[in-house]
Structure formats: structure tokens, C-alpha cells
């Protein structure tokens, strides 16, 4: 009897051991499956990110962005020097000379019109508010590439606005052209600057981070951290008379910002109470020249930044 009782206990213990081992094996398999699923999700996320990076035509680093931004400014400066007479002649013009057609005020370089720009901006806000930085990045890049597809969109933003801008500059300031200047060459050079601006804008639209340009209106207090005075008037309280070239910022998805290139400006000494100030006239001329450019048919196509002589 004792032997049978002992064997019975051993049999029960063995069954319990086998049951427990089966439970542990099942738990181990479930844990392994969950781990594999998690690993697969992480791997797929990395692969998606990698594919998006590989599809990006050109990744821009901060120093490259700053360099290209300065090159555009220098190209415009060189064009101005070749096109117009010396500074003493240019100073006899109106208070400022309009010579730069912007493309950076738009969310996308090839937004077809104002209505499309407003729609894209609204859709972009919804995508951004979804909370996924990756989705936001992919949407911006894909939308930029889609708008650049001329087989799908009748795109005139490259030629027509530049022609209009060139005609405006010629109408307003042809009397100040350098002697023996060839207008065709002037137009081609201006078109090249316009194309380079569009090309750079498209690059910015297809980067991981969002980029933003900013300009200061006349009368803004000069900031040594955010601006560079081209006429070296940098005393405390100095005032911006005109923005020559916008500043460029890089924005993270969390709205943190990094200044890539400071704004190029003309400045003057602080205006004391009772002094005559041309600031109001500066602003008036700015508005007048913008009206010359923004005709009824192309209000959404072109805006101006003016260079001080």
C-alpha cells in the first residue's frame, strides 16, 4: 500500500510538473510573439523613415542652407551692380529700388493661386495637428513634388511672374540703367535668380524640418542677434530702414526654432523726438511699388522686398 501511495503521489507530482511546464512554454511563446511583433513594428518604422530619407532628393545641412541663402543674396547684389549705375546715380531715384521678386511667402513654391495656397495651408494645419512629425514631413514633401509635376498642373509661376517683375523694374527704373546695358541680358539674369530662388524653396519644402523666412518692417529696432546691418549702423536703438534680405529659420515639429542666417538690413541712428524722419516716406514708397507689381491678375504671384540705395 505504501508503495502504491508513493507511486500515486509521484504520478500526481509529475502531472503537475508537466502542466506547469506547458503553461510556462505557452507564456514564453506568447512573450516571444509579442516581442517579435514589437520588433517588427519598430523595424517597419525605421524602414519607412529610411525610405523617406532615401527618396529625399537632397538633404540640406544647416551650413549648406546658410551658404545657399547667402549665394542668392549675393546673386541679387551682383545683378544690381551690373544693371544700375553707381550709387550716386541710384541715390537720385526714389527712396528705395525694388529689385527682388519673392517666392518665399508661399507654403509651396508652385502653389497655383491664392485659393490653392489657402487650401493647402488649411490642409497642412490639419496634418500637422495630427501629432505625427513623420506624417507632417511626408505630406509636405509629397505635396511639393506633386505641385512640381507639370504634367498634372498648368504651371506658369516660373515665367509669367518673372516677366511681369522684369517689366515693372524696366518701367520704373530703366532711366537708371548703366550705359549700353542689354535689356535681354538683364531679363535673363533676373530670370536665373528667380529660378534659383524657386529651386532652393523646393529643397526647403522637402526637408525633414520646416523652414521659414522673416522680414522686418521699417521702424523695427535693430537686433544684433537676428540681423546684420549692411551699412554698419549697429548702435543701441538703431532702427531698420529697409529689409534687404530675409532671415532664414529652421523649425522643429515642437516649434523650436534655429536661426540659420540673420536678416540683412539697412539701419540708421535712433530718431529723436522732433527730428525729421523719412520713415513714413519709406513705408509709403514700399506700398506704392508693391501696388505696381500686384496687378489684378497676379495678386497671388508676386511680392516685393526693396533694397535701399
C-alpha positions as CSV (number, residue, x, y, z in Angstrom):
1,X,0.0,0.0,0.0
2,X,2.8,2.4,0.9
3,X,4.4,1.7,-2.5
4,X,1.2,2.3,-4.4
5,X,0.5,5.5,-2.4
6,X,4.0,6.7,-3.2
7,X,3.7,6.0,-6.8
8,X,0.3,7.8,-6.9
9,X,1.9,10.9,-5.3
10,X,4.8,10.8,-7.8
11,X,2.3,10.5,-10.7
12,X,0.3,13.5,-9.5
13,X,3.5,15.5,-8.9
14,X,4.7,14.6,-12.4
15,X,1.4,15.6,-14.0
16,X,1.5,18.9,-12.1
17,X,5.1,19.5,-13.3
18,X,4.2,18.8,-16.9
19,X,1.2,21.1,-16.6
20,X,3.3,23.9,-15.2
21,X,5.9,23.4,-17.9
22,X,3.2,23.6,-20.6
23,X,2.0,26.8,-19.1
24,X,5.5,28.3,-19.0
25,X,6.0,27.2,-22.6
26,X,2.8,28.8,-23.6
27,X,3.7,32.0,-21.8
28,X,7.2,32.0,-23.4
29,X,5.7,31.6,-26.8
30,X,3.2,34.5,-26.2
31,X,6.1,36.7,-24.9
32,X,8.2,35.8,-27.9
33,X,5.3,36.5,-30.3
34,X,4.7,39.9,-28.7
35,X,8.4,40.7,-28.8
36,X,8.6,39.8,-32.4
37,X,5.5,41.9,-33.2
38,X,7.0,44.9,-31.4
39,X,10.4,44.4,-33.1
40,X,8.6,44.2,-36.5
41,X,6.8,47.5,-35.8
42,X,10.0,49.2,-34.8
43,X,11.8,47.8,-37.8
44,X,9.0,48.9,-40.1
45,X,9.1,52.4,-38.6
46,X,12.8,52.6,-39.2
47,X,12.5,51.2,-42.7
48,X,9.7,53.8,-43.5
49,X,11.9,56.5,-42.2
50,X,14.9,55.2,-44.2
51,X,12.9,55.0,-47.4
52,X,11.7,58.6,-46.9
53,X,15.3,59.7,-46.4
54,X,16.4,57.8,-49.5
55,X,13.6,59.4,-51.6
56,X,14.6,62.9,-50.4
57,X,16.4,64.4,-53.4
58,X,18.8,66.3,-51.3
59,X,19.3,66.6,-47.6
60,X,20.4,70.1,-46.6
61,X,22.5,70.7,-43.5
62,X,22.5,74.0,-41.6
63,X,25.7,75.3,-43.1
64,X,24.6,74.3,-46.6
65,X,21.3,76.2,-46.1
66,X,23.1,79.3,-44.9
67,X,25.6,79.1,-47.8
68,X,22.9,78.8,-50.4
69,X,20.9,81.6,-48.8
70,X,23.9,83.9,-48.9
71,X,24.5,83.0,-52.6
72,X,21.0,84.1,-53.6
73,X,21.6,87.4,-51.8
74,X,25.0,87.8,-53.5
75,X,23.5,87.0,-56.9
76,X,20.9,89.7,-56.5
77,X,23.6,92.2,-55.3
78,X,25.7,91.4,-58.3
79,X,22.8,91.8,-60.7
80,X,22.0,95.2,-59.2
81,X,25.6,96.3,-59.6
82,X,25.7,95.3,-63.2
83,X,22.3,96.7,-64.1
84,X,22.3,100.1,-62.4
85,X,24.7,103.0,-62.4
86,X,26.9,103.8,-59.5
87,X,25.4,104.5,-56.1
88,X,25.4,108.3,-56.5
89,X,23.1,107.9,-59.5
90,X,20.9,105.3,-57.7
91,X,20.6,107.7,-54.8
92,X,18.7,110.1,-57.0
93,X,16.0,107.6,-57.5
94,X,13.0,107.3,-55.2
95,X,13.8,106.4,-51.6
96,X,14.3,102.7,-52.5
97,X,14.7,100.5,-55.5
98,X,12.5,97.5,-56.0
99,X,14.6,94.7,-57.5
100,X,13.7,91.4,-55.8
101,X,10.7,89.1,-56.5
102,X,9.9,86.9,-53.6
103,X,8.8,83.3,-53.7
104,X,9.3,82.5,-50.0
105,X,6.0,83.8,-48.7
106,X,4.2,80.8,-50.0
107,X,3.8,77.4,-48.3
108,X,4.9,75.8,-51.6
109,X,6.9,77.3,-54.4
110,X,4.4,76.2,-57.0
111,X,1.1,76.9,-55.3
112,X,-1.1,77.6,-58.4
113,X,-3.0,80.6,-57.0
114,X,-4.2,82.3,-53.8
115,X,-7.2,79.9,-53.3
116,X,-4.9,76.9,-53.7
117,X,-2.4,78.3,-51.3
118,X,-5.1,78.9,-48.7
119,X,-6.5,75.4,-49.1
120,X,-3.0,73.8,-48.8
121,X,-2.3,75.9,-45.7
122,X,-5.6,74.7,-44.1
123,X,-4.9,71.0,-45.0
124,X,-1.3,71.3,-43.8
125,X,-2.5,72.6,-40.4
126,X,-4.8,69.6,-40.0
127,X,-2.0,67.2,-40.9
128,X,0.4,69.0,-38.5
129,X,-2.1,68.9,-35.7
130,X,-2.5,65.1,-36.2
131,X,0.5,64.8,-33.9
132,X,2.8,62.8,-36.2
133,X,6.0,64.6,-37.2
134,X,6.7,61.8,-39.8
135,X,3.3,62.3,-41.4
136,X,3.8,66.0,-41.5
137,X,7.2,65.6,-43.2
138,X,5.9,63.1,-45.8
139,X,2.9,65.3,-46.6
140,X,5.0,68.4,-47.2
141,X,7.5,66.6,-49.4
142,X,4.8,64.7,-51.4
143,X,2.7,67.8,-51.9
144,X,5.7,69.8,-53.1
145,X,6.6,67.1,-55.6
146,X,3.0,66.8,-56.8
147,X,2.8,70.6,-57.4
148,X,6.0,70.5,-59.3
149,X,4.6,67.9,-61.7
150,X,3.9,70.0,-64.8
151,X,2.1,67.1,-66.5
152,X,-0.6,67.4,-63.9
153,X,-0.6,71.2,-63.2
154,X,-0.6,74.0,-65.7
155,X,2.3,75.9,-64.1
156,X,3.1,79.5,-65.1
157,X,4.7,80.7,-61.9
158,X,8.2,80.3,-63.3
159,X,7.9,82.5,-66.4
160,X,5.0,84.9,-66.1
161,X,5.7,86.5,-62.7
162,X,9.4,86.9,-63.6
163,X,8.4,88.6,-66.9
164,X,6.0,90.9,-65.0
165,X,8.6,91.7,-62.4
166,X,11.2,92.4,-65.1
167,X,8.8,94.7,-67.0
168,X,8.0,96.6,-63.8
169,X,11.7,97.2,-63.0
170,X,12.2,98.4,-66.5
171,X,9.2,100.7,-66.4
172,X,10.2,102.3,-63.1
173,X,13.9,102.3,-63.2
174,X,15.2,102.0,-66.8
175,X,16.4,105.6,-66.7
176,X,18.9,104.5,-64.1
177,X,20.3,101.5,-66.1
178,X,24.0,101.5,-66.7
179,X,25.1,102.8,-70.1
180,X,24.9,100.4,-73.0
181,X,23.1,97.8,-71.0
182,X,21.4,95.0,-72.9
183,X,17.9,94.6,-71.6
184,X,17.7,91.0,-72.9
185,X,20.7,90.1,-70.8
186,X,19.2,91.9,-67.8
187,X,16.0,89.9,-68.1
188,X,17.8,86.6,-68.5
189,X,19.9,87.3,-65.4
190,X,16.8,88.2,-63.4
191,X,15.1,85.0,-64.6
192,X,18.0,83.0,-63.4
193,X,17.8,84.5,-59.9
194,X,14.1,83.8,-59.9
195,X,14.7,80.2,-60.9
196,X,17.4,79.7,-58.3
197,X,15.0,81.1,-55.6
198,X,12.3,78.6,-56.7
199,X,14.8,75.7,-56.7
200,X,16.0,76.5,-53.2
201,X,12.5,76.9,-52.0
202,X,11.6,73.4,-53.3
203,X,14.6,72.0,-51.5
204,X,13.4,73.5,-48.2
205,X,9.9,72.1,-48.7
206,X,11.3,68.5,-49.0
207,X,13.4,68.5,-45.8
208,X,12.8,66.8,-42.5
209,X,12.3,70.2,-40.8
210,X,10.2,73.1,-41.8
211,X,11.8,76.4,-42.8
212,X,10.5,80.0,-42.5
213,X,11.7,83.3,-43.8
214,X,11.1,86.6,-41.9
215,X,11.4,90.3,-42.8
216,X,11.3,93.3,-40.5
217,X,9.2,96.3,-41.5
218,X,10.7,99.8,-41.5
219,X,11.0,101.2,-38.0
220,X,11.9,97.9,-36.3
221,X,14.5,98.2,-33.6
222,X,17.8,96.6,-34.8
223,X,18.7,93.2,-33.2
224,X,22.4,92.2,-33.2
225,X,21.3,88.6,-32.7
226,X,18.8,88.3,-35.6
227,X,20.1,90.9,-38.1
228,X,23.2,92.1,-39.9
229,X,23.5,95.8,-40.8
230,X,24.9,96.2,-44.3
231,X,25.8,99.9,-43.6
232,X,27.2,99.0,-40.1
233,X,24.9,101.3,-38.1
234,X,24.6,99.0,-35.1
235,X,24.4,101.3,-32.1
236,X,21.9,100.7,-29.4
237,X,18.4,101.7,-30.5
238,X,19.4,101.7,-34.2
239,X,16.3,101.4,-36.5
240,X,15.8,99.3,-39.6
241,X,15.1,101.5,-42.6
242,X,14.7,98.5,-45.0
243,X,15.0,94.8,-45.1
244,X,17.4,93.8,-47.8
245,X,17.3,90.0,-47.5
246,X,15.1,87.9,-45.2
247,X,16.3,85.8,-42.3
248,X,16.0,82.1,-42.5
249,X,14.8,79.9,-39.6
250,X,14.6,76.1,-39.2
251,X,11.5,75.0,-37.2
252,X,11.1,71.7,-35.4
253,X,7.8,69.9,-35.1
254,X,7.6,71.1,-31.5
255,X,8.0,74.7,-32.8
256,X,11.6,75.1,-31.5
257,X,13.5,77.4,-33.9
258,X,17.0,77.8,-35.0
259,X,18.3,80.9,-36.8
260,X,20.1,79.7,-39.9
261,X,21.0,83.1,-41.4
262,X,20.3,86.5,-40.0
263,X,18.4,89.2,-41.8
264,X,20.3,91.6,-43.9
265,X,19.1,95.2,-43.3
266,X,19.9,98.9,-43.8
267,X,19.8,100.8,-40.5
268,X,20.1,104.3,-39.2
269,X,20.7,106.1,-35.9
270,X,17.8,106.3,-33.5
271,X,15.4,109.1,-34.4
272,X,15.0,111.7,-31.6
273,X,11.7,113.5,-30.8
274,X,11.4,116.5,-33.1
275,X,13.8,115.2,-35.8
276,X,12.5,114.9,-39.3
277,X,12.2,111.2,-40.2
278,X,11.8,109.7,-43.6
279,X,10.4,106.6,-42.2
280,X,6.9,107.4,-43.2
281,X,8.0,108.1,-46.7
282,X,9.9,104.8,-46.8
283,X,6.7,103.0,-45.9
284,X,4.7,104.9,-48.5
285,X,7.2,104.1,-51.3
286,X,7.2,100.5,-50.2
287,X,3.4,100.3,-50.6
288,X,3.5,102.2,-53.9
289,X,5.9,99.8,-55.5
290,X,4.1,96.8,-54.2
291,X,0.9,98.2,-55.9
292,X,2.8,98.5,-59.2
293,X,3.6,94.8,-59.0
294,X,0.4,93.4,-57.7
295,X,-1.9,93.8,-60.7
296,X,-5.4,92.5,-60.7
297,X,-4.5,89.2,-62.4
298,X,-1.4,88.2,-60.3
299,X,-2.2,89.3,-56.7
300,X,-1.1,85.9,-55.6
301,X,2.0,85.6,-57.7
302,X,4.4,88.3,-56.7
303,X,5.5,90.5,-53.7
304,X,8.5,92.7,-53.3
305,X,11.3,93.4,-51.0
306,X,13.1,96.7,-51.6
307,X,16.8,97.5,-51.5
308,X,17.9,100.8,-50.0
309,X,20.4,102.7,-52.1
